[in-house]
Amino acid sequence: MIPNIIKTEMLLYQLGFKGGFVVQIDVSNFHGACSCGRSHEIFVKEILVEENALKKLPEKLSRIYTGAYADISVICDTNTYQAAGEAVEKLLPGCNMIILPAKDLHADNHGVALAEKGLKISPNTKLIIAVGSGTVHDISRYLSKNYGLNFVSVPTAASVDGFVSTVSAMTWNGLKKTMPGVSPELVIADTNIFSKAPYRLTASGISDLLGKYTALTDWEISHMVTGEYICHRVCELEMTALKEVCSCIEDLRGSLEEEKTLKAYERLMYALLLSGIAMQMIGNSRPASGAEHHISHLWEMEVINGPLDAYHGEKVSIGLMIVVHTYHKIKNAIKNGICKVIPYKGMEFEVLQETFGKKELYEGILEENTPDPLALVDSDKLNSQLPSIAGVLDKLPSESELLKLLSAAGCKKEMKEISLEEKLLPITIRLAPYVRNRLTFLRLSKLFKIKNETGD
């Protein structure tokens, strides 16, 4: 269901917006002590999302950096150089431009090595500016951390929610890993730039946000079952981001000549940045990444499939549909009294060896899953909590509601849309929980037995 837009705007204002949708996010409202018992820290100092925002880059930059432009390295790719990198080069004359090849560029060892060569050409670099989308940002964030450099973000597409993340999602030696990174101190998102990105990238960003439905469900259930820390304020922030993207989906596919379409793009970018702030408040991706993301990561590791011509968000939305179908199925089984908790048999070492071992990733997967999250689960307690778990699952949108949202946004919904065979679905569901050492309901489902599911 599309939420009421006025209600969403009011909630956004309460959470720190000033002056509508073309000024700045007041990040100071997210700092400090919280009812969750922790004190949250925000590292990004300023966020600006508006038309012609890029022209303000030198002015905004002067508030956090007083050095020479020659000591700034700008990382982009051959596509994002055309979109915004060239303009940045003119605004900051003398800066060190590192232009990576867009084709087959990934946030991995190879991508980092390419960018690192450019950094070594300018050994006095004090600041990195990422001009691009997810891949360029992950590479830049990782290098900023590795070299102890300040970092500035210039998104060229509303494609991911990781622009203000403090970690880098990398494929390292074939294994999906969360690597240390640096939050940008400044984000300059120019509507005139990111609204003109290929719509496929925009749809990917929408998909990434809609994945929060299951990510938040996973977090809430894990908190219920194991007592894992949770911050309800952060959950509300992610739900705000969800409501925001749902409220603007219909306008995003309009003409860019229409003001309401540009405002819809700004709302989407705000939603993506809100999700990133939520991750900063927690210090990791728990509020934004659950079983739906683990499915995407599994496919990106290419242990059960070959290379895919698909963006991260596209794989997330397909993962979302798989997870929602699975969760509702288990919920209905709980309500019908045909779901029972079974003793934990331990990790599935044989199938892990067969799949991840083919790419010499078996030891890495074992390390990632130590300690085993399921070993922390009390079976008797879990059994008594099944009705409450069903109540949490009831809050998820139905498959038909999600299909309508994804269709309206032009997002991917089925495995075949990214050339994945349906026969890979069972092994995907089985292996995806092992990609991260994080308790999701998909991982918890290994402790469930549904009567008559396998003929008994």
C-alpha positions as CSV (number, residue, x, y, z in Angstrom):
1,M,0.0,0.0,0.0
2,I,1.3,3.5,-0.9
3,P,1.5,5.6,2.3
4,N,0.0,9.0,2.6
5,I,2.6,11.5,1.4
6,I,1.8,14.3,3.8
7,K,2.1,11.9,6.8
8,T,5.5,10.8,5.4
9,E,6.7,14.4,5.1
10,M,5.8,15.1,8.7
11,L,7.7,12.1,9.9
12,L,10.7,13.2,7.9
13,Y,10.7,16.6,9.4
14,Q,10.6,15.2,12.9
15,L,13.6,13.1,12.0
16,G,15.7,16.1,11.0
17,F,14.8,17.7,7.7
18,K,14.9,21.5,7.4
19,G,13.1,23.5,4.8
20,G,11.5,20.8,2.6
21,F,13.2,18.6,0.1
22,V,15.8,20.9,-1.5
23,V,18.0,22.0,1.4
24,Q,20.0,19.8,3.8
25,I,19.6,16.8,6.1
26,D,20.3,18.0,9.6
27,V,22.6,15.2,10.7
28,S,23.0,16.6,14.2
29,N,19.6,15.1,15.1
30,F,21.0,11.6,14.8
31,H,23.9,12.0,17.2
32,G,24.0,11.2,20.9
33,A,22.2,9.2,23.6
34,C,19.2,7.1,22.5
35,S,16.4,5.2,24.2
36,C,18.1,2.0,23.1
37,G,20.7,2.6,25.8
38,R,23.5,3.5,23.4
39,S,25.0,6.7,22.2
40,H,24.9,7.0,18.4
41,E,27.7,8.6,16.4
42,I,27.3,10.2,13.0
43,F,30.5,10.8,11.0
44,V,29.0,12.6,7.9
45,K,29.0,16.3,8.6
46,E,26.9,17.7,5.8
47,I,24.5,16.3,3.2
48,L,23.1,18.4,0.3
49,V,20.6,17.1,-2.2
50,E,19.3,19.6,-4.7
51,E,19.4,20.8,-8.3
52,N,22.8,22.3,-9.2
53,A,24.3,21.1,-5.9
54,L,27.6,20.2,-7.6
55,K,28.3,23.9,-8.2
56,K,28.5,24.3,-4.4
57,L,31.2,21.7,-4.1
58,P,34.2,24.1,-3.7
59,E,32.3,26.2,-1.1
60,K,31.1,23.1,0.9
61,L,34.5,21.5,0.6
62,S,36.2,24.6,2.1
63,R,34.5,23.8,5.4
64,I,36.2,20.5,5.8
65,Y,39.4,20.9,3.7
66,T,41.8,23.8,3.4
67,G,44.6,22.1,1.3
68,A,45.5,22.5,-2.3
69,Y,43.3,20.9,-5.0
70,A,46.4,19.1,-6.3
71,D,46.2,17.0,-3.1
72,I,42.7,15.8,-3.9
73,S,42.2,12.5,-5.8
74,V,38.9,12.1,-7.6
75,I,37.9,8.5,-8.3
76,C,35.3,7.8,-11.1
77,D,34.8,5.5,-14.0
78,T,34.6,6.2,-17.7
79,N,30.8,6.6,-17.5
80,T,30.6,8.7,-14.3
81,Y,33.4,10.9,-15.6
82,Q,31.1,12.0,-18.4
83,A,28.2,12.3,-15.9
84,A,29.9,14.4,-13.3
85,G,33.7,13.8,-13.1
86,E,34.5,16.2,-15.8
87,A,32.5,18.9,-14.0
88,V,34.3,18.2,-10.8
89,E,37.7,18.4,-12.6
90,K,36.7,22.0,-13.7
91,L,35.5,23.0,-10.3
92,L,38.7,21.7,-8.7
93,P,41.5,22.6,-11.2
94,G,44.6,20.6,-10.7
95,C,43.0,17.7,-8.8
96,N,44.2,14.1,-9.5
97,M,41.6,12.4,-11.7
98,I,41.5,8.6,-11.5
99,I,39.3,7.3,-14.2
100,L,38.6,3.6,-14.0
101,P,37.3,1.5,-16.9
102,A,33.5,1.1,-16.4
103,K,33.3,-2.2,-18.2
104,D,33.7,-5.2,-15.8
105,L,34.5,-2.9,-12.9
106,H,33.7,-4.4,-9.5
107,A,34.4,-3.6,-5.8
108,D,37.1,-6.2,-5.6
109,N,40.9,-6.8,-5.4
110,H,41.3,-5.8,-9.1
111,G,39.2,-2.6,-8.8
112,V,41.1,-1.5,-5.7
113,A,44.4,-2.2,-7.4
114,L,43.5,-0.1,-10.4
115,A,42.5,2.9,-8.2
116,E,45.5,2.4,-6.0
117,K,47.8,3.0,-9.0
118,G,46.2,6.4,-9.5
119,L,46.7,7.3,-5.8
120,K,50.4,6.5,-6.0
121,I,50.8,8.9,-8.9
122,S,49.7,11.6,-6.4
123,P,51.5,10.5,-3.2
124,N,50.5,13.7,-1.3
125,T,46.7,12.9,-1.6
126,K,44.9,14.2,1.5
127,L,41.3,13.7,0.3
128,I,39.4,11.3,-1.9
129,I,36.2,12.3,-3.8
130,A,34.1,9.4,-5.1
131,V,32.1,10.4,-8.2
132,G,29.9,7.4,-9.1
133,S,27.5,4.9,-7.7
134,G,28.0,1.8,-5.5
135,T,31.2,0.3,-6.9
136,V,33.2,3.5,-7.1
137,H,32.1,4.4,-3.6
138,D,33.1,1.0,-2.1
139,I,36.5,1.2,-3.7
140,S,37.0,4.9,-2.6
141,R,35.7,4.2,0.9
142,Y,38.1,1.2,1.3
143,L,41.1,3.2,0.1
144,S,40.3,6.2,2.3
145,K,40.4,3.9,5.3
146,N,43.5,2.1,4.1
147,Y,45.4,5.3,3.6
148,G,43.9,7.3,6.4
149,L,42.3,9.9,4.1
150,N,39.2,12.0,4.3
151,F,36.4,11.1,2.0
152,V,33.7,13.0,0.1
153,S,30.7,11.5,-1.8
154,V,29.3,12.7,-5.1
155,P,26.6,10.1,-6.1
156,T,25.8,10.0,-9.8
157,A,22.8,7.6,-9.5
158,A,20.2,6.8,-6.9
159,S,21.3,3.2,-7.1
160,V,22.3,2.0,-3.6
161,D,21.9,3.0,0.1
162,G,25.6,2.8,0.9
163,F,26.8,6.3,0.0
164,V,27.2,7.2,3.7
165,S,28.2,3.7,4.9
166,T,31.2,3.2,7.2
167,V,32.0,-0.2,5.6
168,S,32.9,-1.4,2.1
169,A,31.0,-4.3,0.6
170,M,33.8,-6.1,-1.3
171,T,34.5,-9.3,-3.1
172,W,37.9,-10.2,-1.8
173,N,39.7,-13.2,-3.2
174,G,36.2,-14.4,-4.4
175,L,34.6,-14.1,-0.9
176,K,32.0,-11.5,-0.2
177,K,33.3,-9.6,2.8
178,T,32.4,-6.4,4.7
179,M,35.7,-4.5,4.8
180,P,36.6,-1.5,6.9
181,G,35.8,1.8,5.3
182,V,35.3,5.5,6.0
183,S,32.1,7.5,6.0
184,P,32.1,10.6,3.8
185,E,32.3,13.9,5.6
186,L,30.3,15.5,2.9
187,V,27.7,14.3,0.4
188,I,26.9,16.4,-2.6
189,A,24.0,14.9,-4.6
190,D,23.0,16.9,-7.6
191,T,19.5,16.2,-8.8
192,N,20.3,17.2,-12.3
193,I,23.0,14.5,-12.4
194,F,21.5,11.5,-10.6
195,S,18.1,11.9,-12.1
196,K,19.6,11.4,-15.6
197,A,21.3,8.1,-14.8
198,P,20.1,5.1,-16.7
199,Y,16.7,4.2,-15.1
200,R,17.9,0.7,-14.5
201,L,20.3,2.1,-11.8
202,T,17.4,4.0,-10.2
203,A,15.3,0.8,-10.1
204,S,18.2,-0.9,-8.5
205,G,18.2,1.7,-5.7
206,I,14.5,1.2,-5.2
207,S,15.1,-2.5,-5.0
208,D,17.8,-2.0,-2.4
209,L,15.4,0.0,-0.2
210,L,12.5,-2.4,-0.5
211,G,14.8,-5.1,0.8
212,K,14.5,-3.4,4.2
213,Y,11.2,-5.1,4.7
214,T,12.8,-8.4,5.3
215,A,16.1,-7.0,6.8
216,L,14.1,-5.4,9.6
217,T,12.0,-8.5,10.1
218,D,15.2,-10.6,10.4
219,W,16.6,-8.1,13.0
220,E,13.4,-8.1,15.1
221,I,13.1,-11.9,15.1
222,S,16.7,-12.3,16.0
223,H,16.3,-9.8,18.9
224,M,13.3,-11.8,20.1
225,V,15.0,-15.2,19.9
226,T,18.5,-14.4,21.1
227,G,18.3,-11.0,22.8
228,E,20.5,-9.5,20.0
229,Y,20.8,-5.7,20.4
230,I,18.2,-3.7,18.5
231,C,17.5,0.1,18.2
232,H,13.8,0.8,17.5
233,R,14.6,4.4,16.6
234,V,16.9,3.1,13.8
235,C,14.2,0.7,12.7
236,E,11.8,3.6,12.5
237,L,14.4,5.5,10.4
238,E,14.6,2.6,8.0
239,M,10.7,2.4,7.8
240,T,10.7,6.1,7.0
241,A,13.0,5.4,4.1
242,L,10.7,2.6,3.0
243,K,7.6,4.8,3.2
244,E,9.5,7.6,1.3
245,V,10.4,5.4,-1.6
246,C,6.9,3.9,-1.8
247,S,5.4,7.3,-1.9
248,C,7.4,8.4,-4.9
249,I,7.5,5.3,-7.1
250,E,4.7,6.4,-9.4
251,D,6.4,9.8,-10.1
252,L,10.0,8.4,-10.7
253,R,9.1,7.1,-14.2
254,G,7.7,10.4,-15.4
255,S,9.3,13.0,-17.7
256,L,12.4,14.6,-16.2
257,E,10.9,17.9,-17.5
258,E,8.2,17.7,-14.8
259,E,9.0,19.2,-11.4
260,K,7.3,16.3,-9.6
261,T,9.6,13.8,-11.2
262,L,12.7,15.7,-10.1
263,K,11.2,15.9,-6.6
264,A,10.6,12.2,-6.6
265,Y,14.3,11.6,-7.4
266,E,15.2,13.8,-4.5
267,R,12.9,11.9,-2.2
268,L,14.5,8.6,-3.4
269,M,18.0,9.9,-2.8
270,Y,16.9,11.2,0.7
271,A,15.5,7.7,1.4
272,L,18.8,6.0,0.4
273,L,20.8,8.4,2.5
274,L,18.5,7.9,5.5
275,S,19.1,4.2,5.3
276,G,22.8,4.9,5.2
277,I,22.5,7.1,8.3
278,A,20.7,4.2,10.0
279,M,23.7,2.0,9.4
280,Q,26.1,4.7,10.7
281,M,24.1,4.9,13.9
282,I,24.5,1.2,14.5
283,G,28.0,0.9,13.1
284,N,27.2,-2.0,10.7
285,S,24.7,-3.0,8.0
286,R,22.3,-4.9,10.3
287,P,19.3,-2.4,9.8
288,A,19.6,-2.6,6.0
289,S,20.8,-6.1,5.1
290,G,19.2,-9.4,5.8
291,A,18.4,-12.6,4.0
292,E,17.5,-10.8,0.8
293,H,21.0,-9.3,0.6
294,H,22.6,-12.6,1.5
295,I,21.0,-14.2,-1.5
296,S,22.4,-11.4,-3.7
297,H,25.9,-11.9,-2.1
298,L,25.7,-15.7,-2.8
299,W,25.0,-15.2,-6.4
300,E,27.8,-12.5,-6.6
301,M,30.3,-15.2,-5.3
302,E,29.4,-17.4,-8.3
303,V,29.7,-20.7,-6.5
304,I,26.4,-22.1,-7.8
305,N,26.1,-19.9,-10.9
306,G,28.2,-18.2,-13.5
307,P,28.7,-14.4,-14.0
308,L,25.5,-12.4,-14.0
309,D,24.7,-9.2,-15.9
310,A,22.8,-7.8,-13.0
311,Y,23.2,-4.9,-10.5
312,H,23.3,-5.6,-6.8
313,G,19.8,-4.1,-6.2
314,E,18.3,-6.2,-9.0
315,K,19.5,-9.3,-7.2
316,V,18.2,-7.9,-3.9
317,S,14.7,-7.5,-5.2
318,I,14.6,-11.0,-6.6
319,G,16.0,-12.2,-3.2
320,L,13.3,-10.2,-1.5
321,M,10.6,-12.0,-3.4
322,I,12.2,-15.4,-2.6
323,V,12.5,-14.6,1.1
324,V,8.9,-13.1,1.4
325,H,7.5,-16.2,-0.2
326,T,9.4,-18.5,2.2
327,Y,8.6,-16.4,5.3
328,H,4.9,-16.3,4.6
329,K,4.9,-20.0,3.9
330,I,6.5,-20.7,7.3
331,K,4.2,-18.2,9.0
332,N,1.1,-20.0,7.7
333,A,2.5,-23.3,8.8
334,I,3.0,-21.9,12.3
335,K,-0.6,-20.6,12.4
336,N,-1.9,-23.9,11.2
337,G,0.0,-25.8,13.8
338,I,2.1,-27.8,11.3
339,C,5.5,-26.2,12.0
340,K,7.7,-27.7,14.8
341,V,11.2,-26.9,16.0
342,I,13.7,-29.7,15.5
343,P,17.1,-30.3,17.1
344,Y,20.0,-28.5,15.4
345,K,22.2,-30.8,13.5
346,G,25.1,-28.3,13.0
347,M,26.5,-26.7,9.9
348,E,26.1,-28.4,6.6
349,F,29.8,-29.0,6.1
350,E,29.5,-31.4,3.2
351,V,27.4,-29.1,0.9
352,L,29.6,-26.2,1.9
353,Q,32.7,-28.1,0.8
354,E,31.0,-29.2,-2.4
355,T,30.1,-25.6,-3.4
356,F,32.4,-23.1,-1.8
357,G,35.3,-25.5,-2.0
358,K,35.2,-25.4,-5.8
359,K,36.6,-21.8,-5.7
360,E,38.8,-22.4,-2.6
361,L,36.4,-20.5,-0.4
362,Y,35.5,-23.2,2.0
363,E,37.9,-22.1,4.8
364,G,36.8,-18.6,4.4
365,I,33.1,-19.6,4.8
366,L,34.0,-21.6,7.9
367,E,35.8,-18.6,9.4
368,E,32.9,-16.3,8.6
369,N,30.5,-18.7,10.4
370,T,32.5,-19.0,13.6
371,P,30.8,-18.8,16.0
372,D,27.8,-20.5,14.5
373,P,24.7,-18.1,15.0
374,L,22.3,-21.1,15.3
375,A,24.3,-22.5,18.2
376,L,23.1,-19.5,20.3
377,V,19.4,-20.5,19.8
378,D,17.5,-22.2,22.6
379,S,15.2,-24.7,20.9
380,D,12.7,-24.8,23.8
381,K,12.5,-21.0,23.9
382,L,12.2,-20.8,20.1
383,N,9.3,-23.3,20.2
384,S,7.4,-21.1,22.7
385,Q,8.0,-18.0,20.6
386,L,6.5,-19.4,17.4
387,P,3.2,-17.5,17.8
388,S,5.0,-14.2,18.4
389,I,7.3,-14.9,15.4
390,A,4.2,-15.4,13.3
391,G,3.0,-12.0,14.5
392,V,6.2,-10.3,13.3
393,L,5.9,-12.1,9.9
394,D,2.3,-10.9,9.6
395,K,3.7,-7.3,9.3
396,L,5.5,-8.2,6.1
397,P,3.7,-7.1,2.8
398,S,2.1,-9.9,0.9
399,E,3.8,-11.3,-2.2
400,S,1.1,-9.6,-4.4
401,E,1.7,-6.2,-2.7
402,L,5.4,-6.4,-3.3
403,L,4.9,-7.5,-6.9
404,K,2.8,-4.4,-7.5
405,L,5.5,-2.2,-6.0
406,L,8.3,-3.8,-7.9
407,S,6.4,-3.8,-11.2
408,A,5.4,-0.2,-10.8
409,A,9.1,0.7,-10.2
410,G,10.4,-1.4,-13.1
411,C,12.4,-3.7,-10.7
412,K,13.5,-7.3,-11.3
413,K,11.2,-9.9,-9.6
414,E,12.2,-13.3,-10.9
415,M,15.4,-15.3,-11.3
416,K,14.9,-15.8,-15.0
417,E,15.1,-12.1,-15.5
418,I,18.8,-12.2,-14.7
419,S,19.4,-15.6,-16.5
420,L,19.3,-17.7,-13.4
421,E,17.6,-21.1,-13.6
422,E,14.7,-21.8,-11.2
423,K,16.4,-25.1,-10.3
424,L,18.9,-23.1,-8.4
425,L,16.3,-21.9,-6.0
426,P,16.5,-24.7,-3.3
427,I,20.3,-24.5,-3.1
428,T,20.1,-20.7,-3.0
429,I,17.8,-20.8,0.0
430,R,20.0,-23.4,1.6
431,L,23.4,-21.7,1.2
432,A,22.6,-18.0,1.4
433,P,22.4,-17.9,5.2
434,Y,26.1,-18.9,5.3
435,V,27.3,-15.8,3.4
436,R,27.2,-13.7,6.6
437,N,27.6,-14.5,10.3
438,R,24.2,-13.0,11.0
439,L,21.1,-14.6,12.3
440,T,18.2,-14.2,9.9
441,F,14.9,-15.9,9.9
442,L,16.0,-17.7,6.7
443,R,18.9,-19.2,8.8
444,L,16.5,-19.9,11.7
445,S,14.3,-21.8,9.4
446,K,16.9,-24.6,9.4
447,L,15.5,-25.4,12.8
448,F,11.9,-25.8,11.5
449,K,10.1,-28.8,10.1
450,I,6.8,-28.4,8.3
451,K,4.5,-31.4,8.4
452,N,4.0,-33.1,5.0
453,E,6.6,-30.8,3.4
454,T,8.7,-33.7,2.2
455,G,6.1,-36.4,2.2
456,D,6.0,-37.3,5.9
